[in-house]
């Protein structure tokens, strides 16, 4: 089975899963967090080197009900505390990376837990787990353009090329995404998700809601990736 070097996951469906079961929306997020832990570790077991996981968007933080946001912050806090202490994370040398506007929008307690996980794994190089928090692809591209404009103002001879663009993205230290997995049965692209890095990605959409996503579903995504010819630039 051909394994992609870099996969990105858009885990859609936590809230709908809870609604279908007529339980509190919070429980969908809780179940989604449990599935996340299992799927991420399995992906690294298969040999994935880079895994990028979209935890939340800016709109998720600013527009959801306050009680839901408080619960999400609690989940993030618990999750990163667990990551920092997880023996498997350390045994497999998985570096934790977090990208987005989380430092602007998250409470201090949660930011401390995130920073501790980053610090505890900063020297690892075998695998990398990137979590996108308060992330939007359009925000990322807007900031990159602003940075490049400043560079051009300081150096009128600057040649703006693909390398310059990549080096000014939040994801500048990540390789291109080989495979994007989106759950939830709504195959659309949210907020320009990693628009530069997914330009030539294979896309795997499934109707399965994230809390119901299984290791077999992950394997199906890898099998799909292995059978589909890459058409870079076509």
C-alpha positions, -999 to 999 in steps of 0.1 A, spaced: 0 0 0 14 34 -11 16 58 19 16 96 13 44 116 29 20 144 40 -17 141 47 -41 168 58 -74 160 75 -105 182 76 -125 164 103 -161 176 96 -192 163 113 -189 164 151 -220 186 156 -241 167 131 -231 134 147 -243 147 181 -276 160 165 -282 127 149 -279 110 182 -300 137 200 -272 144 225 -254 176 234 -232 191 207 -203 190 232 -204 153 231 -198 153 194 -166 173 200 -156 149 228 -161 119 206 -143 136 178 -113 142 200 -112 105 210 -112 95 173 -85 120 165 -61 105 189 -66 70 175 -64 81 138 -33 102 142 -13 75 159 -25 49 133 -14 72 104 21 75 119 22 37 124 15 34 87 45 55 79 31 90 73 58 116 80 38 147 81 2 149 93 -17 182 94 -50 183 113 -75 212 112 -87 217 147 -108 248 143 -112 280 122 -113 316 133 -151 316 127 -154 285 149 -139 305 178 -157 338 171 -192 327 159 -201 296 178 -221 298 211 -199 308 241 -206 276 260 -194 255 230 -162 276 227 -155 271 264 -159 234 259 -136 234 229 -109 253 248 -112 227 276 -107 199 250 -77 216 234 -62 222 268 -66 185 279 -54 172 245 -22 191 244 -14 183 280 -19 146 270 3 150 239 31 165 259 32 135 283 23 108 258 50 81 258 41 71 222 47 106 210 81 106 225 90 70 214 80 78 178 98 112 179 67 131 168 73 169 167 42 190 176 36 221 155 6 245 158 -3 270 132 -30 297 131 -42 327 152 -44 307 184 -20 330 202 -43 359 196 -76 341 204 -70 314 229 -70 317 267 -37 319 285 -42 285 301 -47 268 268 -18 286 252 5 274 279 -5 238 273 1 242 236 35 258 241 45 231 265 37 204 240 57 222 213 86 227 237 86 190 248 89 178 212 108 205 195 139 184 188 121 155 172 125 149 135 110 115 126 74 127 123 55 159 125 20 166 137 7 200 128 -25 212 143 -43 241 127 -60 262 154 -79 294 146 -67 288 111 -80 300 77 -64 296 44 -75 331 32 -60 346 64 -28 328 57 -26 340 21 -35 376 30 -7 378 56 17 363 31 9 389 5 12 417 31 46 404 41 58 401 5 46 436 -2 68 449 27 98 430 13 92 445 -21 90 480 -7 124 475 10 139 459 -21 125 470 -55 146 444 -72 130 415 -54 118 388 -77 84 375 -65 83 338 -73 69 305 -59 98 303 -34 91 338 -20 54 329 -17 61 296 1 86 312 25 60 337 36 32 312 44 24 300 79 31 265 65 66 275 51 82 246 69 58 219 56 61 200 24 32 200 -1 2 180 9 -1 146 -9 -35 136 3 -64 156 18 -91 136 37 -124 154 44 -151 137 63 -188 146 67 -202 143 32 -199 179 22 -171 180 -3 -163 217 -3 -131 237 4 -134 257 36 -119 291 38 -92 284 12 -78 255 33 -40 254 28 -46 266 -8 -10 268 -18 1 235 -3 -29 215 -16 -26 228 -52 -17 193 -64 -31 171 -36 -53 140 -41 -87 146 -25 -105 119 -5 -141 128 5 -162 105 26 -198 107 39 -187 93 72 -189 119 100 -157 124 119 -167 107 152 -175 76 131 -143 76 111 -123 44 116 -89 30 109 -106 11 80 -117 44 65 -81 57 68 -69 26 51 -95 32 23 -81 67 18 -46 54 15 -57 27 -10 -75 54 -30 -43 75 -30 -22 46 -42 -46 38 -71 -50 74 -83 -24 88 -107 -9 121 -96 -13 148 -122 11 175 -110 3 208 -127 -23 193 -151 
